[in-house]
């Protein structure tokens, strides 16, 4: 019993959870509009898109890589899909849009995978380059003007809600249906990471690539899978953005990839690879979303927002890093003894 | 015995030089291609002068990024530091210089402003270094955080507005040229490349830095204080960012918190294109110079194509150039790496 408590308390997720709880209490005390169902719905709503991106970033980070092209892939998938459907005056449902976004994401993911697995370009550089290529290609050849008159299927999907609450001022807050996409992605990813050899391989190559190779994992094929799968997830996340905004703006998402990576690391995934959990990732996303959504609620002026965001990143990632460093030191001492 | 020496010598010496030569050929190719597509306006002394005004800022920032990369890290906060340093210096100049100041006193104040950017840059860089070496935060996240913090401070103190109203003398630093041909920003850039070349190759700091980047544990065991090395190299990066900020506000004649945000990505691109290995230990000033010139030739040439939205096409081509150079590098070195295994 004692041991299991200690096991839970030693985990990074535990600290993130405590931070979230304390934060919620503090914000709630300052502004009691925060501790309501409608504000919870608002936070979930604004966290969905980042949550889906974060699942992709989590897999890449666990494998010891990094993907800074995820938002570019997402933007390409959502904008190109919307543009094609818009130009062809498509009137059908949302399913085709989702399938197309997934398809574009998969193709771009395979591009990343080829560069990283087969041409051995370091992930940071490869995805930096493909980010530029994808964004530049889309904005120059496909279009740079937002499409606000989206096809009917996307419009309907954007209006579809799981639940709606109304607060005393008559403002409506809703739980959008896109939450189901996040849940679906989470379940599939959890299953892959936990119960398949592929998932074990992702953890293994993140821990030590050479050992993983010696143990019989096919590094190239595993890396190819990772980036292709993450491409799919990013494509979905991009489409979810368009659905929820009911608007497709190719400049919306750029720059958000760093916040996604920061959220995943705050959730306890180590950027050096091999460590991390989906629970932690979701907690990290929650923390970042609550923080950035509540700055105005607790009366921080808008000029201070960027500064505070930076502090959150520094403190959040600092705690994780400091713990890892201390643990490594302890390990070294034990070995020395 | 002789055989071994003969075997090892070319292996250690030729490899980095080989990459530089390839990069140089790439640059000449781009230059010729861009020039021939529009020879009249490209091969023109005015065009060369205007190019020489544009690339020094990004070149200086790229050298800072290279320093961080030599330790195996990265510095995303360079532009944030540059703007913050620029803004503080700008506020000093706007508020401190009396209106009826002679050129002599103006020059003195501008000199103080230069000291301010240097000091702010150093402090920002040292903060990065301390977070990375003491707390142990991975550089990419530490500098991502400080980028937001530095930019945040800049927004707070300017309330999002631009700082204007510098002495005339100051604008000349960014827009004037020595004897009317050699732009002052270019002189800054050349001075910095020369100094940094000596720091990296002729001082014990530089040699230790390359050693540490190649193998941090080996360096630690041979008595290198890695924490202090990280602090020093990020401080120098910060200093360079401050100087870049000085040139930036002199050229644009105003200081703003969100200037040059695209420089972050571009400077990393320049460093990697110039042969700097982001996992540490490899890279040279010469590579940076060639890479920054390549990109300048490319973007100037593309601007002359008079297409709409040409800056998007530029991102596309830059990314493509990066992939081509990296892939060619891998394919060329693949056979070399295989040999020792078989032997």
Interface residues (C-beta under 8 A of the other chain):
Chain A: X66 X115 X119 X120 X121 X122 X124 X125 X126 X128 X129 X130 X131 X132 X133 X134 X135 X136 X137 X139 X140 X144 X258 X261 X262 X265 X271 X272 X303 X304 X305 X306 X307 X308 X309 X310 X311 X313 X314 X317 X318 X321 X322 X324 X325
Chain B: X74 X76 X131 X135 X136 X137 X138 X140 X141 X142 X144 X145 X146 X147 X148 X149 X150 X151 X152 X153 X155 X156 X159 X160 X265 X268 X269 X272 X278 X279 X309 X310 X312 X313 X314 X315 X316 X317 X318 X319 X320 X322 X323 X326 X327 X330 X331
